[in-house]
Amino acid sequence: MSAAIAGVPAALAGAAASAASHLAVFMPALIAAIAYFQYDLMDPESRPIDMTADFLFDQYDFIVVGAGSAGAVVANRLSEVDNWRVLLLEAGGDETEVSDVPLMAAYLQLSQLDWKYKSEPQGDTCLAMKNGRCNWPRGKVIGGSSVLNYMLYVRGNRRDYDLWESHGNPGWSAQDTLYYFKKSEDNTNPYLARTAYHSTGGYLTVGEAPYHTPLVGAFVAAGQEIGYQNRDINGEFQSGFMVAQGTTRRGSRCSTGKAFLRPVRLRENLHVSMHSQVTRVLIDPSTRVAYGVEFVREKKLHMIRAKKEVILSAGAVNSPQLLMLSGVGPRDELERVKVPVIQDLKVGHNLQDHVGLGGLTFLANQPVSITLSRVYSVTAVMQYAVLGDGPLTILGGVEGLGFVKTKYANQTDDWPDIQFHFISGSTNSDSGAQLKKAHGLTDAFYDKVFGPLQEKDVWSVMPLLLRPRSRGQIKLRSRNPFDYPLIYPNYFKDNFDMKTLIEGVKIGVSLSKTRAFRRYGSQLHTFLYCDHLPLYTDAYWECMIRHYTVTIYHPVGTCKMGPYWDQDAVVDPQLRVYGVKGLRVVDASIMPTLVSGNTNAPVIMIGEKGADLVKEFWMKNTQRSSRGSRGYNRTNLYGI
């Protein structure tokens, strides 16, 4: 290490040394260190080629909208067929050096890589946030939200997928989807890779962070003390605790852009166009055939045709927005903003999201957590830039995962209803530099609750509700494609959600009382905003939840997959939009119900399966015809 530092220019070393107290100095120092040691160039593949508008074809076989967690996968897999021309359109640009650094995940929110969405004020949640609006970060970058997320690799519960199939979606069972999870995966943990639930050799690298604080061991041990096993939560059973696995490679983020697009950047039949915001899918109103897209790049409007299909992979916010702008959506909503109706479908409905409590913080009496001074240091920068190790490799600060059952869950079934994200720090750990901004907290709330914790050692656990009953909606703000949509999450509108999460908070607090955490003198840090209520009561926990309401950034369901008899379905089990020929949706929005865990791995799985569905259809050259209107006659209009 000393030899490596000696080789760094004096200016770089000096800048990094002063970074402990100055974030404005630390970030340039980190970027300079990565550039000096050519850390990004250790990736064997270079970045995707951004095809200029002048070199794009007038027509492609497939146009994929959105180069995110699903779209990058779909573009890769479709372009495996040499004689298919594939165009991938992305509204944002490429990843940055900082986006590669796992611990800096929160610093990417509200940046140029983020759409910077906000929920509409609900009045009874997000009370600690500015204007009562929760931040809803979504990736506007090659790799999409896999560039902004905390990289956690969680597949959900096998019952999630069996439930999908039982609701009339054949081919989406746990056994069916396991094939696609394994198809993508290159798991670097040899113990897990040998099991029937994991694989190696896929495009997506999965593994543990190379660096851990002692606290994550206490977290797993605490889980065992309250009756849960230390197990692979992506294996045979989900209930339990484990050191988190994430989508990382050599200590840095492995986004879907890095995993699926960089290796195929030289395929002649795959074109990638960045900074290209799609404004409308072109659909013939008389034949209901999708024949292309309009998009804006460098302030110019472009139109490109699709010979076979347009595939929307723009995510649970943008895909429904694009469908509605194109005339596919609820009739009353489209007429409200004066968009001509082509197909009346429940687009934007069925919105679900994992919601939890932020800031459930516990003091520690030993120097074992993530703090500003330990991370913003020359040692941490060099460990990362030279070795791909050190605290900067922690997955956004999350070191452990737990899945537990409240009193509302069946105790004999492997169907947990609460997930824990264990963090070896808390909202105060960066002294208010970014985390409070990422969560949208007001200065008054942050100063009162977290101000007393500056530079103190803490740990936190974030309990989240795995299967909310509440449903929200995405609506158009106007017919202008550059106006952000209206996001109504409707958190806790079903009171059962609040009751369940309160029980999850209680289990989280019980972890602090185990032997494993008592050795660190763990003590609950109380919310001064709720001190008018008796501590440890349901009312106190509810007050905390309604103030520090956190979305875990897992919106799904707004283009619901379902059989033809499901009046709420937007796409069929082959992901084809009902009543419109040549149009599919392949992303998180098709989930009928929210999976029990982080959504990035399931969305990658959806991309894999969706690509196979497209291949199967077109390679067999199946001829299907429309069977009339989907209005009163609910016959199965696959449309392709």
Salt bridges, closest charged atoms under 4 A:
ASP40 OD2 - ARG47 NH2 3.46
ASP40 OD1 - ARG262 NH1 3.65
ASP43 OD2 - ARG262 NH1 3.54
ASP50 OD2 - ARG297 NH2 3.30
ASP61 OD1 - LYS308 NZ 2.93
GLU80 OE2 - ARG77 NH1 2.93
GLU80 OE1 - LYS615 NZ 2.57
ASP94 OD2 - ARG47 NH1 3.36
ASP100 OD1 - LYS258 NZ 3.34
GLU120 OE2 - ARG133 NH2 3.29
GLU120 OE2 - ARG477 NH2 3.25
ASP124 OD2 - LYS493 NZ 3.63
ASP124 OD2 - ARG546 NH1 3.79
GLU185 OE1 - ARG155 NH2 2.77
GLU185 OE2 - HIS198 ND1 2.73
GLU225 OE1 - ARG515 NH1 3.80
ASP232 OD2 - HIS198 NE2 2.69
GLU294 OE2 - ARG280 NH2 2.90
GLU309 OE1 - ARG584 NE 2.66
GLU333 OE1 - ARG336 NH2 2.73
GLU335 OE2 - ARG331 NH1 3.73
ASP344 OD2 - ARG331 NE 3.99
GLU399 OE1 - HIS212 ND1 3.62
ASP413 OD2 - ARG159 NH1 2.28
ASP443 OD1 - LYS436 NZ 2.88
ASP457 OD1 - ARG374 NH1 2.74
GLU503 OE2 - LYS407 NZ 3.82
GLU503 OE2 - LYS506 NZ 3.00
ASP538 OD1 - LYS506 NZ 2.70
GLU542 OE2 - ARG546 NE 2.94
ASP566 OD2 - LYS560 NZ 2.90
ASP568 OD1 - LYS346 NZ 2.90
ASP572 OD2 - ARG576 NE 2.98
GLU608 OE1 - ARG77 NE 2.77
GLU608 OE1 - LYS183 NZ 3.91
ASP612 OD1 - LYS183 NZ 3.59
GLU616 OE2 - LYS620 NZ 3.55
